[in-house]
């Protein structure tokens, strides 16, 4: 079942005050998912303007695999006091062949604005987090925007006036670019927009992320 607008609003309000999120354990957990490759891609440091950089890039070697050690988390900790960090927590693809038996949940969109005879082309999205694999089915004619293979969804987190703040966001890169750009979600976009909190694909990803975040004891 797709979460309602009010349920998503409650999740975003809860996440916004991120003081009880265990950032270190959340990063370590996400790094086991394996859907984006090297571990250091799961958390990046945000600079002014929304561009992000991996820890190896900051250390001067873009292609080095940096272990999740004290140096790694020291850089992450310092970044929280500036423009913040982005933690990748979910990924979606319409190009991934995924058998139904490999999915924990299969959700089909049922709130169409179009008439049934106007719906022809079914699209299946694989929704993936460290813990879960879901499948979402929707007719393309409805115009709901999914995400590209070079995009992922997660949390941007920083410290403002001594308090942790977190926001759901999409991290995107063109294949010819060396850096990622973080784009925050908004409730002000229509449901068809790829950054809308009303977009059913984003709603499902947010629900999955909420179930995958590690909280402090």
N, C-alpha and C positions, 0 to 999 in steps of 0.2 A: 504493500500500500504506500502510495506517495504521501509524504508528510504534508500537512496543511500549511498555509501561510503563517498561521498563529504558532504552530509547533516550531517552524523554522525560526521565527522571531524569538521564541523562548530560548532556543539553542544558541542563537547569535548573542543574545543578551547575557546568557550564562558564560559563554566563552570569552566575551569581551573583557571581563575581569578575570584575567588569566593567572591570578596568584596561586591557584591550587593545581596548575598544570606542572607536572614534573617534566621539564623541558629535556633534560639529559636522557631520561628513560624513554621519552617519546621519540627522540631522535634515534636512539639505539634500536628501538622496536621497529621503526619505519625502515631502517637500513637492512632489515632482514627480508623485506618484501621482494626485492630483486627485479622490479618492473622497470626501473630506469637505469640499471647498470651499476656504476661505481657508488660506493657508500657516500662519498663526499658530496654527491649531487643532492642528497636528501635534505640538507640544510645549507642555505647560502646566506651570506651577509648582504644586507640591503644598504645601498648608498643613496644619497639625495637624488631624486628623480625616478626612483623605483627600479633602477638597474641592480642586479645582484651579482655577487662573485663567490666562487667556491673558496674554501679554506686553502687548498693547494695553490689556487690562483693568487691569493693574498700573500702566500709564502714564496711566490716567485716561480712556481713550477706547475703550470696548468694541468699537465698530464700525469703528475704524481698521485698515487693513491695514498691519502693521508689517513692513518688510523684514528679511530675515535678515542684519542688519548687525552692527557691533561692539556697539552698544547692546543689541540682542537677545541676543547670546551673552554679554554681560557680566551681564545679568540671570539668564540660565540658569546661568552659572558660579556666581554667588552663591547661587542656590537649591540647588545641589548640596550646599553646606555646611550647609543647614538641613534642611527636610523633604523635599527632593529634587525631581525633575522626573518627568514622564511623557511618553514619546515614543510616539505612535500609529504602529503599524507594520502593522496588518492590519485587515481589515473583512470581515464576512460578512453575507449577506442571503439570505433564502429567498424574497424578493419580486422579485428581479432576474431578468428573462428573459435567459438567457445561452445562445446556441447552442453545441453541443458543439465546433464547429470553432474557436471563439474561446477555447478552454481549452487550456492546456498539459498538464493532467492531468485525468482523470475517475476518481474513486475511488468505489466502491460498498461500503457497509458489509456485512460478511458474518458478523458474530459475534452473531447474534440469540439472545436468550433465549426468544423466542416461536416457536411452530410456524409453518410456512409458511402454513397456511390461516388464521392469525390476522393476517397482514400484508396490508393493503389499500391504504393511502394513502402513495404515494412522495413524499418531499419532496426538492427539489434546492436545495442551498446554494451560492451563489457565494462563493468564498474569494479575496480580493484583497489583494495587496501591491504595492509600487512596481514590482516586477519580474515578478510572476507572477499568473495567473488560473487557479484550479483550480475544479472542480465536485465536490461531494460529494453522493452520493445515499444516502438512508436512509429506511426506512419509519417513519412518525410513531408507529405503535403501539409501537415500542421504547421510547419515552419519553425519548429523548435531547434535552436542551434546547439549542437554538441561541441566537443573540443577536438583540436587537432592532435596528432600523435606526438607533437613536440610541446604539448602543454600538460600541466598537472595542477592539481588543486590541493591547497593546504592552508596553513595559518601564517600570517605575518604577525610578529610579536615584538614589542619593544617596551621600554619603561618610560612612562610619562608622569612627571611629578611624583616619583617614588613608587608608582604602582604599575604592575604589569597590565598591558592592554593587548588584546588579540583580535584579529579580524580575518574572516575567510577571504581567500584570494586565489587568483589563478596566476601561475607562473608560465610564461610563454617565451619561446625562442624560435627564430627562423633558423633553419639548418645551416645557413651561411654565417650566423652570428656566433660570437664567442661568449656572450653574456646573456643572462636571462633578465626579463622585465616582469615585475610583480604588478598585477592589476587587481585592486580590491573589488569584491562583489558589492552590489547595492540593491536595496529594495525599491529604488526609484526607476529602475529599468523595467520594461515590459517583459513578460515571461519568455518571449522569443529571443531575448538578448542573451548572449553567452556569459555575461557577467551578472545576470539578474538572480536575486535570491528567490524569485518566483519561478524561475526556469526549473521544470521537473527533474532534469538531469542533475542540476546543481543541488536541488533539494535532497535527492537520494545520496549524492556524494557527501553532503553536509551531515546527513543522518549517519552514514557509515563512519565518517571522521569522528563524530561525537562518540561513537561506540569504541573507537580505537585509541583515543587519547589516553595517555597514562597520567593518572592523578597522584598527588602526593598522599602518603599514608596519613 
